[in-house]
Amino acid sequence: METKTTTETKETEPRLALQARVLYRDQDGQIRDVTDQKPFGLKWFAEDGDTALYILGNCKKRLDLLFMAAESRSHVDAGIVRLIVDELRSEFDDVSELATYVRLTHELFSNSDPIAPQQTPRARRTGRAGRRTAAHEV
């Protein structure tokens, strides 16, 4: 019997971070900061991203099941195919959570403007290649 080893999960700093403000222009042309508000705020945007990843994971599982059903058979029951296809179609429907999240993401980023990054005291550019390194403590 083969023994399995597990590795300890370590908490790490994220490799990618986004600092942003979300500005919303209403029908009257008034602009307001909705960064901390529902439904356009960054916190809720990130939570919706988790939901989108969960939905995509479930879609992949359904496709894997369909693949396994078809892998060893020359014919697959039409009921199985119909059920999985209907479930997948509902996940990609125009009013689904996934489609709404993708549309919102597209709108948010297609209407975004870059801002200059803030230089932190812990990081600085060094060398000819412009690498970022941690500043030495004094």
N, C-alpha and C positions, 0 to 999 in steps of 0.2 A: 504494500500500500504506500502510495506516495504522500509524503507530508507536505502540507502547505505552510508557507511562512507568510506572515503579514508584516507590513512595514507601518511604523507609527506615522500618523498624519500630523504634519507640522503646520502651524498657522504661519502664513507668509504675507508680506505686503503685496498688494495688487501690482501687476506689471503695467497695467493700463488704467489711467484715471481720467475722468472728465470733470472739468470745472466749468460750470456754465450758469447762465441766467436764462430763464425762459420768459420771453416777453410775448404777450398776446394782444393782438389788435382786434377789437370787437367790431360789430357792424357799423358803429358810429365813428370808427377811426381812432377811438381812444386806445392808448397802449398802456398795459399794466403788467407788472411783474407777477407771474404766477408760478415762480420757481418752487414755492413751498405749498402750493395749493393742488387740490384735485380738480380735474383729471389730468392736467398737463404738467404737473410738478415732477421734478426729477426723481423723488422717492417713488412715486407711483409709476413713473415711466420704467424704473428699474424693476419694480415688482411685476409689471406687465411683461417685461422681458423674460423674467423667470417663467411666467405663465406660457409665453410663446415657446420657450425651449421645452417645457413640459409637453405641450401639444405636439411639437415636432418629434419629440421622443416617442410619444404614443403612436404617431403616424408611422414612424420607422418600425415599431414593434408590429403593427398591423401588416405592413408590407413584408416583414420577415416571416410572419405566420403564413401569409399567402404564398411566399416563396417556398416555405417548407411543405405546404400542402401540395404544391405543384411539382416539387423536386422529384419525388419518387413515383409519380403517377403520370400516365399518359393523358388522363382526363381529370379535371377538378370539378367538383360539384358547383353548378352555377349559383346555388344559394350562398355558398361560402364567398364566392367572388363578388356577388351582388352586395352582400352584407358589408364586406370590407370596403368596397368601392363607395357605397353610400356613406359609410362613416368618414372616409377620407374626403369625399366631396363636401360633407357638412363642415369639416374643419377648415376647408379652403373657400367656403361660401363668402360672398361679399360682406355679410354682416357678422361673420364669425370674429371671435376675439383675436385670432391670429391675423386675419386680413385687416382688421381695424388697427392693430398694433403696427403692422407693416406700413399701412397708409400714413399713420401718425408719424412714424419714424422718418419716412420719406419726406413728408411735409416739413417736419421739424428741421431736418438737416439740409433740405434743398433751399430753405429760407434762412439759413444760419450765416453769420458773418464771423470770421476768425478774430480772436482778440490776442494781443501779445501775451505770451506766458509770463507769469511772475517769476522772477529769479529768487529762489529760496536761499537762505544763508547757508544751508547744509550742502548745496551743490554748486559747482562752478565749472566753467569750461576751461580745459587745459590742453596743452599740446597742439601740434599742427592739425591733427584730425578733428579737433573740437570735441573730444570725448567728454562726457560728464563724469566727474569723480567726486567723492565726498571730500569736503574741505577738512583740512587737518585742524584738530582741536588745539587751542593754544593754552 
